[in-house]
Each structure stands twice: as structure tokens, then as C-alpha cells.
Amino acid sequence: MKFLEYTPLDRLNEFLSCLNLGERTIKGCLEAYSCKHTGTDKKLSFSLENEILDCLGKSSDNDSSSPAEVLLSRSSRKTLVYLVLTLYHIYPDYDFSAVNAHQFFTEESWDGFKQIFDTYMFEASKEWAETNEGSSLLETLYKALDEVVKLAECEIYSYSPDSDVDPFLERGAIWSFSFFFYNRKLKRVVSFRFCCLSNIVADGFLTREIRFEEDEEIFNDMDI
């Protein structure tokens, strides 16, 4: 996997790096990768593939939690390996299991992604329009993704792990989404993570406020 630099993505990343909306902050990040293996990737890819095959060998047809149905085809396993390798490159210190990860990936449509984006990025879209002569944030995102991975040929996946094993989840997160846009022909994948953080929690405002109230009560009880 090789990180790819694209100016259209850089423009969006700059806008979404830390969009302060008062009590909340919207953050987002787009990263593009080539799926061509480096030396390290080859070894990790082989290990992930063996992990999947080992799990398939041990699973039974009657096991409802078995990944066999999803991962019987080599192309499906290869896609999962690429997605997990992308996770490794985003968070190199985190240990991802391919077998566990497949349970958290869900194939999506552009319309499904658009619905989530329109709902949760409404305020960010307004800010973008105000600072970019009324242009649409979603349309700008679409054009940028299309330039990198040709959306008409893409498979779209959401990644929603349990909160206790989610490496993307930041302190004070109100909501968080992770999507992957994968083009088999181009062998490219773009990850798009976006979240909303509570500035009150992130800044420790509540702790400071409690301490201030306690100090105020102490001074009020003192005879001066």
C-alpha cells in the first residue's frame, strides 16, 4: 500500500481538519492509497489471508457467525485484505484481525452514504457554502472521489466496530463514521473518516466548571 497525494482531497482535508461550531467540532480526513503491495504489505497480506483460510477451515455451515458465506470467494477475501491493510496504514500501532474486521464492514450504496452525509454533515455543509461561494460540500466531495477512484466503478464500505475496539473513536465523540471507496480495476482505495466532538468534554470544561463552583461555595462560606 502506498499513500497517494491528491490536491482535491487536500482542499477538503484542510476544511475538515478542525471545524469549530461552538460547543461541537467537526473533523474529517480523506486518505488515498494504492493497493500495490510493498515488502511489508506482502508479508502482512499473506498472514491475513492465512488467518481467513484457517477460520474458514474451522467453521461449520451451521455456524451463524461463520464468515464462510462472505469469504468463500477469493475476490471477497482479497477485498477484505486490502481494507484491513488500509486500516493498518492509517493506524500502524493497532492490531487488526481480518476475521473480526469482516464483521464490521458493510457494503453500502452512494445513496446510503449520501443520506448519512446530508444528515450528519449538515452544519459543515453550510459552513462550506458560506466560505466557497455557495458551492456544495457533497458535490465537491463527489468530484474529488471520482477523480481519484471513479465512483461509478467503486465498491463502498462502511466500517463500524464496537466502541471499545474502535481506533477511530476520539475522546468526546458524539458520532463517528468511517467509509472506504474501493476500485478493483484501479487498485485504489480512499478512506473517509468524519466525526463530531463535544468541545465541552474535549476541553475538560465540565471539570473546570465543577471546580469553580466548589471554590465559589468555599469563598461564600468564608467570613471576610
Disulfide bonds with the S-S distance in Angstrom:
none
